[in-house]
Amino acid sequence: MQTLPHADGVVIGGFTDHHVHLQLVDHTLLAGSRLGRVVDLGGNPRFVSSLRSSLNDQEHAGAARLVSSLRSSLNDQEASERRTERVEVTKCDAIRRTSIEFAGAFLTPVGGYPSDRAWAPAGSFRKIASEADAAAAVTEMADAGASRIKVASNSTAGPVFDDDMFRTIVELAAARGLPIVAHAEGAGEAQRAVRLGASALAHAPFTERLSDDEIAEQAASVVWISTLSIHDATARATAVDNVRRFHAAGGTVRYGTDMGNGPTPVDLNPHEIDALREAGVDGADLLRILDPVDPSHPASVRLLLPAGDLDPLHAQILKV
């Protein structure tokens, strides 16, 4: 039975980044990061699903090597202690991984965001012109293993779905047990996406300052993924102000960086942590928003927070 190491501090699982784009970064860097889980919110579903499968295959192969090594050690009692020590290192190095969840491709109207963006990889969006298109896209993402559906609703960059089509996508996704994450940008889009059934906003609202009543309504019904540090000064200030009031109203915020949007680290992002603190999220609340994975899972990265220190930027990767 594997045990967690004794250390002067608190052992927690790796943190979760709830908004990444793995096709836009060097995903191999995740192996040395403090992230235990990432959620890809817009990518070619075949690429992301294959990447997740390859990591699972590595985990299973590492576990098989562990069992083989343990059996060999039983044949040599004299060297068992030395071999067990080597096996534990092999176990950690071979099967430790960052788990991946994903939405698959953006669902967007014909001509909508991000279909005209040079950064959008081939296969990372589906143009939806009819209910049949929407049904096919939702089915494709679900069959690929998606755990949510990403809907683009960016009125500053092109057309957005009308209310009926948005609701249709929500209903199709719900039939497969998948919540809707909306990229809501443009005047009124954050409020509209939530009203039409989105369960989460991929970005804390940054286009406009929401009223206190709107904040209270959203705090009762939807999750905001932070992504505060990607914005210019004006949008950042708006988003930070909205998050401050949303968090104070009891709303659920999740740490997310939009990793791949500009030169973002493939790790915990200190700029996002700073912005969350500016929005009044710190200490135990900040750790909750970072949503650590279960440290007892054999494939999870484990982090040590020094005794009495709740600063996630001080978390150290444990080598066990």
C-alpha positions as CSV (number, residue, x, y, z in Angstrom):
1,M,0.0,0.0,0.0
2,Q,1.4,3.3,-1.0
3,T,1.7,6.0,1.6
4,L,2.1,9.8,1.3
5,P,5.5,11.2,2.3
6,H,6.0,12.8,5.7
7,A,6.9,16.4,5.3
8,D,6.8,19.7,7.2
9,G,3.7,21.1,5.7
10,V,0.5,20.0,4.0
11,V,0.4,17.6,1.1
12,I,-2.2,18.4,-1.6
13,G,-2.9,17.3,-5.1
14,G,-1.9,19.3,-8.2
15,F,-4.0,22.3,-9.1
16,T,-6.6,22.5,-11.8
17,D,-6.5,25.0,-14.7
18,H,-10.1,25.1,-16.0
19,H,-9.3,26.9,-19.3
20,V,-6.5,25.8,-21.5
21,H,-5.8,25.1,-25.2
22,L,-3.3,22.3,-25.4
23,Q,-2.8,22.6,-29.1
24,L,-1.4,26.1,-28.6
25,V,1.3,25.2,-26.0
26,D,4.0,22.6,-25.5
27,H,1.8,20.1,-23.6
28,T,4.8,18.0,-22.6
29,L,5.7,20.7,-20.1
30,L,2.7,19.6,-18.0
31,A,4.7,16.7,-16.7
32,G,6.9,19.0,-14.7
33,S,4.2,21.4,-13.6
34,R,2.1,21.9,-10.5
35,L,-1.1,21.2,-12.5
36,G,-2.8,18.0,-11.7
37,R,-5.7,18.5,-14.0
38,V,-6.4,20.7,-17.0
39,V,-9.6,21.4,-18.9
40,D,-9.2,22.1,-22.6
41,L,-11.9,24.5,-23.8
42,G,-11.6,24.6,-27.5
43,G,-9.5,22.2,-29.6
44,N,-9.6,19.5,-32.2
45,P,-11.4,16.7,-30.4
46,R,-9.4,14.0,-32.1
47,F,-6.1,15.6,-31.0
48,V,-7.2,16.2,-27.3
49,S,-8.8,12.8,-27.0
50,S,-5.7,11.1,-28.4
51,L,-3.5,13.1,-26.0
52,R,-5.6,12.0,-23.1
53,S,-5.6,8.4,-24.2
54,S,-1.8,8.4,-24.6
55,L,-1.4,9.6,-21.1
56,N,-3.7,6.9,-19.8
57,D,-1.7,4.3,-21.8
58,Q,1.5,5.6,-20.1
59,E,-0.2,5.3,-16.7
60,H,-1.3,1.7,-17.4
61,A,2.1,0.8,-18.7
62,G,3.8,2.3,-15.6
63,A,1.5,0.4,-13.3
64,A,2.3,-2.9,-15.2
65,R,6.0,-2.2,-14.8
66,L,5.5,-1.6,-11.1
67,V,3.7,-5.0,-10.7
68,S,6.5,-6.7,-12.6
69,S,9.2,-5.1,-10.5
70,L,7.4,-6.0,-7.3
71,R,7.2,-9.7,-8.3
72,S,10.9,-9.7,-9.1
73,S,11.7,-8.2,-5.8
74,L,9.9,-11.1,-4.0
75,N,12.3,-13.5,-5.6
76,D,15.2,-11.9,-3.9
77,Q,14.5,-11.3,-0.2
78,E,18.0,-10.1,0.5
79,A,17.7,-7.1,-1.9
80,S,14.0,-6.5,-1.4
81,E,14.4,-3.2,0.5
82,R,16.8,-1.7,-2.0
83,R,14.5,-2.8,-4.9
84,T,11.4,-1.5,-3.3
85,E,13.0,1.9,-3.0
86,R,13.8,1.9,-6.7
87,V,10.4,0.6,-7.6
88,E,8.7,3.5,-5.8
89,V,10.8,6.0,-7.8
90,T,9.9,4.2,-11.0
91,K,6.2,4.3,-10.1
92,C,6.2,8.0,-9.6
93,D,8.2,8.8,-12.7
94,A,6.4,6.4,-14.9
95,I,2.7,7.0,-14.2
96,R,2.5,10.5,-12.7
97,R,0.5,12.6,-15.1
98,T,-1.8,15.6,-15.5
99,S,-5.3,14.5,-16.2
100,I,-7.2,16.0,-19.1
101,E,-10.8,16.9,-19.5
102,F,-12.1,18.7,-22.6
103,A,-14.9,20.3,-24.5
104,G,-13.7,19.5,-28.0
105,A,-14.4,22.0,-30.7
106,F,-16.0,25.4,-30.3
107,L,-19.6,25.4,-31.6
108,T,-20.1,28.7,-33.5
109,P,-22.5,30.2,-36.1
110,V,-21.2,30.4,-39.7
111,G,-18.8,33.3,-39.7
112,G,-18.7,33.4,-35.9
113,Y,-15.7,33.4,-33.5
114,P,-13.1,31.9,-33.7
115,S,-13.6,30.6,-37.3
116,D,-11.7,33.6,-38.7
117,R,-8.8,33.5,-36.2
118,A,-5.4,32.5,-37.5
119,W,-4.6,30.9,-34.1
120,A,-7.5,28.5,-34.3
121,P,-6.1,25.0,-35.3
122,A,-7.8,22.9,-37.9
123,G,-10.7,21.0,-36.4
124,S,-11.0,23.3,-33.4
125,F,-14.4,24.7,-34.3
126,R,-17.7,23.5,-35.9
127,K,-19.8,25.9,-37.9
128,I,-23.5,25.4,-36.9
129,A,-26.1,26.5,-39.4
130,S,-29.0,24.2,-38.4
131,E,-30.4,22.0,-35.7
132,A,-29.0,19.0,-37.6
133,D,-25.5,20.5,-37.5
134,A,-25.8,21.2,-33.8
135,A,-27.0,17.6,-33.1
136,A,-24.1,16.2,-35.2
137,A,-21.5,18.4,-33.4
138,V,-22.8,17.5,-29.9
139,T,-22.8,13.8,-30.8
140,E,-19.3,14.1,-32.1
141,M,-17.9,15.8,-29.0
142,A,-19.7,13.4,-26.7
143,D,-18.5,10.3,-28.6
144,A,-15.0,11.7,-28.4
145,G,-15.2,11.8,-24.6
146,A,-16.0,15.5,-24.0
147,S,-17.2,16.4,-20.5
148,R,-18.8,19.7,-21.6
149,I,-19.7,21.6,-24.7
150,K,-18.1,25.0,-25.6
151,V,-20.4,27.5,-27.3
152,A,-19.0,30.7,-28.8
153,S,-21.1,33.8,-28.2
154,N,-18.8,36.7,-29.1
155,S,-20.8,39.5,-30.7
156,T,-17.7,41.7,-31.0
157,A,-16.2,39.3,-33.5
158,G,-19.1,38.2,-35.7
159,P,-22.5,36.6,-35.6
160,V,-23.8,34.7,-32.5
161,F,-26.5,32.1,-32.1
162,D,-30.0,33.4,-31.8
163,D,-31.9,32.4,-28.6
164,D,-33.6,29.5,-30.2
165,M,-30.4,27.9,-31.5
166,F,-28.6,28.5,-28.2
167,R,-31.4,26.8,-26.3
168,T,-31.4,23.9,-28.8
169,I,-27.7,23.3,-28.2
170,V,-28.2,23.4,-24.5
171,E,-31.0,20.8,-24.8
172,L,-28.9,18.6,-27.1
173,A,-26.0,18.7,-24.7
174,A,-28.2,18.1,-21.7
175,A,-29.5,14.9,-23.3
176,R,-25.9,13.6,-23.3
177,G,-25.3,14.8,-19.7
178,L,-23.0,17.7,-20.9
179,P,-23.1,21.2,-19.5
180,I,-22.5,24.3,-21.6
181,V,-19.5,26.5,-21.2
182,A,-20.0,29.8,-23.0
183,H,-17.4,32.2,-24.4
184,A,-19.5,35.3,-23.8
185,E,-18.2,38.6,-25.1
186,G,-19.9,41.7,-26.1
187,A,-22.6,43.9,-24.6
188,G,-25.2,41.7,-22.8
189,E,-23.7,38.4,-23.9
190,A,-22.8,37.2,-20.4
191,Q,-26.3,37.7,-19.1
192,R,-27.9,36.2,-22.2
193,A,-25.7,33.1,-22.2
194,V,-26.7,32.4,-18.6
195,R,-30.3,33.1,-19.2
196,L,-30.3,30.6,-22.1
197,G,-28.9,27.8,-20.0
198,A,-25.1,28.0,-19.9
199,S,-23.7,26.4,-16.8
200,A,-20.3,28.2,-16.9
201,L,-18.7,31.2,-18.5
202,A,-15.3,30.5,-20.0
203,H,-14.2,34.0,-19.0
204,A,-15.3,36.1,-16.0
205,P,-17.3,38.9,-17.7
206,F,-15.0,41.5,-19.0
207,T,-16.9,43.5,-21.6
208,E,-18.9,45.5,-19.2
209,R,-19.5,46.0,-15.5
210,L,-22.5,44.0,-14.4
211,S,-25.0,45.5,-12.0
212,D,-25.2,44.2,-8.5
213,D,-28.5,42.6,-9.3
214,E,-27.0,40.8,-12.3
215,I,-24.1,39.7,-10.2
216,A,-26.5,38.2,-7.6
217,E,-28.5,36.4,-10.3
218,Q,-25.3,34.9,-11.8
219,A,-23.9,34.0,-8.4
220,A,-26.9,31.8,-7.8
221,S,-26.7,29.9,-11.1
222,V,-23.4,29.8,-12.9
223,V,-19.7,29.2,-12.6
224,W,-17.1,31.8,-13.7
225,I,-13.7,30.7,-14.9
226,S,-11.4,33.6,-14.1
227,T,-8.9,34.2,-17.0
228,L,-8.3,37.7,-15.6
229,S,-4.7,38.1,-16.6
230,I,-5.1,37.8,-20.4
231,H,-6.9,41.1,-20.7
232,D,-5.6,44.6,-21.5
233,A,-5.8,47.1,-18.6
234,T,-9.4,48.3,-19.1
235,A,-10.9,44.8,-19.6
236,R,-8.8,43.5,-16.7
237,A,-10.1,46.1,-14.3
238,T,-13.7,45.4,-15.4
239,A,-13.3,41.7,-14.9
240,V,-11.5,42.0,-11.5
241,D,-14.3,44.3,-10.3
242,N,-17.0,41.8,-11.5
243,V,-15.2,38.9,-9.8
244,R,-14.7,40.8,-6.6
245,R,-18.5,41.3,-6.3
246,F,-19.4,37.9,-7.7
247,H,-17.2,36.1,-5.1
248,A,-18.5,38.3,-2.3
249,A,-22.0,37.3,-3.4
250,G,-21.2,33.6,-3.0
251,G,-20.6,32.9,-6.6
252,T,-18.4,30.0,-7.7
253,V,-15.1,31.0,-9.3
254,R,-12.7,28.5,-10.9
255,Y,-9.1,29.2,-11.6
256,G,-8.5,29.3,-15.4
257,T,-5.8,31.0,-17.5
258,D,-6.8,30.6,-21.1
259,M,-3.4,28.9,-21.5
260,G,-2.1,29.3,-25.0
261,N,-3.6,32.8,-25.3
262,G,-0.3,34.7,-25.6
263,P,2.9,33.7,-23.7
264,T,1.3,31.9,-20.8
265,P,3.2,29.4,-18.7
266,V,2.4,25.7,-18.9
267,D,2.1,25.7,-15.1
268,L,0.6,27.7,-12.3
269,N,0.3,31.3,-13.6
270,P,1.5,33.9,-11.1
271,H,-0.2,36.7,-13.0
272,E,-3.6,35.0,-12.7
273,I,-2.9,34.4,-9.0
274,D,-2.1,38.1,-8.5
275,A,-5.3,39.1,-10.3
276,L,-7.4,36.8,-8.2
277,R,-5.9,38.3,-5.1
278,E,-6.7,41.8,-6.4
279,A,-10.3,40.6,-6.7
280,G,-10.3,39.7,-3.0
281,V,-9.7,35.9,-3.4
282,D,-6.9,34.7,-1.2
283,G,-5.9,32.2,1.5
284,A,-8.2,29.1,1.8
285,D,-10.6,30.6,-0.8
286,L,-7.8,30.8,-3.3
287,L,-6.8,27.2,-2.7
288,R,-10.5,26.1,-3.2
289,I,-10.7,28.0,-6.5
290,L,-7.5,26.2,-7.6
291,D,-9.5,22.9,-7.2
292,P,-6.6,20.5,-6.3
293,V,-6.9,16.9,-7.4
294,D,-7.0,14.0,-4.9
295,P,-3.4,13.5,-3.7
296,S,-4.0,9.9,-2.9
297,H,-4.4,8.9,-6.5
298,P,-1.2,7.1,-7.6
299,A,-0.9,9.1,-10.8
300,S,-1.4,12.5,-9.3
301,V,1.3,15.1,-8.9
302,R,1.6,15.9,-5.2
303,L,2.5,19.3,-3.8
304,L,3.9,20.4,-0.5
305,L,2.6,23.6,1.0
306,P,5.0,24.7,3.7
307,A,3.6,24.6,7.3
308,G,1.4,27.6,7.9
309,D,1.7,28.9,4.3
310,L,-1.4,29.0,2.1
311,D,0.3,30.7,-0.9
312,P,-0.1,28.3,-3.9
313,L,2.9,29.9,-5.5
314,H,5.1,28.4,-2.7
315,A,3.8,24.9,-3.4
316,Q,6.7,22.5,-4.2
317,I,6.4,19.4,-6.3
318,L,7.1,16.3,-4.1
319,K,9.4,13.7,-5.5
320,V,8.3,10.4,-3.9
